[in-house]
Amino acid sequence: MSGPLPTPRPMHRSTDDLNGQFWEHCARGALYFQCCLDCETWRHMPRYMCAQCGSANWEWRQSSGKGRIFSWIITHQAMHPKFRDETPYAALVVEMDEGVRFVSRPLGIANEDLEIDMPVQVVFETIEEGFALPLFRRA
């Protein structure tokens, strides 16, 4: 008998809702956010109506992928078994050039080197065929 099976990374699987559409863009290696067609406000998390003006008119627009670290927290206790061996790890809040704030993880930046306002750029880590995570490296 072999040892226990590896714990899979948790992933979003639905492609029939707004979150699924977001992840489809990521799988193609592009970061897209919704933008209101009436007031031009960018938004994330995906939703059907603009929080700024209440409009239901929107489209997906490609982000520059550039932003700055707004904040972060260092996680010492994994909330999912897959991440147990990766602790401590940082969860970033990145303020994108488009104005939305996006939660992700750094790539190639040590926890002790994180700085408020550090310029970062999105990169995608393919987890499996058809699924990629947007992470951020120093720009």
N, C-alpha and C positions, 0 to 999 in steps of 0.2 A: 504494500500500500504506500502511496505517496503522501506527502504532507498536505496541509490544508490548501485549498485553492486560493489564489491571490484575490484580494478584495478589489472589485472593480471601482473605478472612479465614478462618482455620481454624475449623470449627464441628463440634460433635457432631451426628450425623445419626440415630442409632438411637433409636427410641421403644419398643423392646421389652425394655428392661432398666431397672434402677434409675436409672442416670444419665440415660437417656432420659426417665424420668418426672420427674426433677428439672428438666430443660430444658423439658418441657412446661409445668410451672408457671411458669417464668420467661417463656415465650412469652406467657402470659396476664397478665404483669405482677405476679406474686406470688412471694415467696420462701418456699419450703417446705423444711423439714428433716424427717427421720425422727425419731420419738420412740418409745422402748420403752414398751410397754403394761404391762410388769411392774415396771420400776424408774423409769420416767419420765425416763430419760436421753435428751437430744437428741443427735443425731449427724449428722456430715457428714465424710466422703464417704458416700454411700449404700451400705449393705451389708445382707445378709440376717440377720445376727445381731448382737445387742448386745454390744459389747466390755466393758461394765460387768458384766452378769449372765449373758450367754450366751443370752438368750431370743431366739426367732425371732418373737415377737409384737410387731408395731410398726404404726405408721400414719404417714402424712404429716400434719404440722401446719404451719399458716401461722406464719411468723416475724413478729415485730413490725417487722422490717426495720431495727431500731436496734442500734447497737453502738458500740464504741470501737476506735480504731486500737491494735492490740497491737504491731505491728512493720511495717517496710517495707524494701524494697531498691530502689535505683535501678538500672535496667537501661540500660547504655550500648551494648551490642551486641545487636541484635535476633536472636532465635533463629528467626524466620520472616520471609521477605522483606516481608510485608505491614506489619510494624511498623518497618521500617528508617527511614522518615521521621518516626516518632514518638519516636525516642530523643533524649535520655534520658527514660525514663518510670518511674513508680513502680509496683511490685507491692506491694499492701497485704496484711497479715494483720489481719482485723477480728475482734475477739472480740464475737460477737453477744450480745444480752441473754439469749438462751436458753442460752448457755454454749459453743456451738460456735465454732470458729475457721474463718474463711472467707477464701480468697484471691481478691482482685479488684484493680480499679484505681480510683483516685480520679477524680472528675469535678469540674472547677472548683476544684481545690485545687492550687496550684503545688507542685512538689517541695520547694522551700525552706520552704514553710509547713506541711508535715506535722509533727505532734507526737504523741508517745506519749500515749494516753488521750484523743485528740481525739474528741468525739462525732460519729458519722456516721450517715447514713440511706441505705438502698438506693434507687437509681433504676434504671430499665431503659432500655437503649439498644437500639432495634430495629435489627438488622443487616439482616434481610430478612424477608419475610412468614413468620411462624411461628417466628422465632428472635430472642430478646432476651437481652442480656448484663446481669447485675446488676453495677452500678458503685456507688460510694459518694461522696456529697457531704457537706459539712459539715452537721451537724444544727443 
